[in-house]
Amino acid sequence: MTPREQMIIDMRFFQGKTQMEVADEIAISQAQVSRLEKGATNFTDNHGHGISRKAHILAQIEIINCLHQTNTA
């Protein structure tokens, strides 16, 4: 996941912002936020097998949560 995608996931899932709020804050369109969010949640493993979108989002949220805990410790 790119830093920009991480930031969008953080803003959407941890800060509870809407796609429109995120778009306004980082000066892109809501449609771009939607595409970047979708891109951040599309994932295949090294063998080309798809991981469910929900599982990938949950994994990324866990990673971001760990980063938040590290930064606040």
ABEGO torsion letter per residue (X at the ends): XBAAAAAAAAAAAAAGBBAAAAAAAAGBBAAAAAAAAAAAABBBBAAGBBBBAAAAAAAAAAAAAAAAAAAAX
